[in-house]
Amino acid sequence: MKLVIAVVNKEDSSNLISKLNKAGFMSTKLSTTGGFLKAGNVTLLIGTQDEKVDEIIEIMRECCSKRSQVVNATTGSYADQFFTTLPVEVTVGGATVFVVDIDKFIKM
């Protein structure tokens, strides 16, 4: 048994969860926030058989595309009380996936 932990962009999560459900995978959705951009993410917890992990990852590849986005980055100094926001192009989307062994999986 495996536990797939996937952190995905909030914008990609609805389509991903829908496709996972259609393929027979159930997940637990946790709303999370990224540290760098402080943007909304979704962390999915998916318990599955070892041989199904590659299928889950393939569905994630289809649904979680990387893309560029312009965001305002804050610069300045706290002591000087001088802050500005500058537009910066960053890559968002994609997924960060962890696959860990689990001893027991019980669905009640």
C-alpha positions, 0 to 999 in steps of 0.5 A: 500500500502507498500514500500519495501526497500531492501538493497542486495549484488551487486552480488545477485541483478541481479538474484533477480531483474530478479525473481521479474520481472518474478513474476510481481514486478517492482523495482527501483534500486539504487547503494549504498555502505555499510559502514563497508566493503565499498562494492557495494550494491543495494537498491531496492524500490518496491511499492506493495499491502499489501498482496504481501509483503510476496511473495516479501520477499520469493523471496528475501530469495531464491536469497539473501543467506548469505555466508562467504568471506575473505576480507582485513581489514586495521589496524594501527594508523593514528598518527604512520602512521603504517598500515597493511592489515589482511585477515578477514572472514566476512559474506556477502550477505543476505538482509536488508529489510524495509517495510513501509506504503505509502499513495499513489502509482502512476505509470505513 
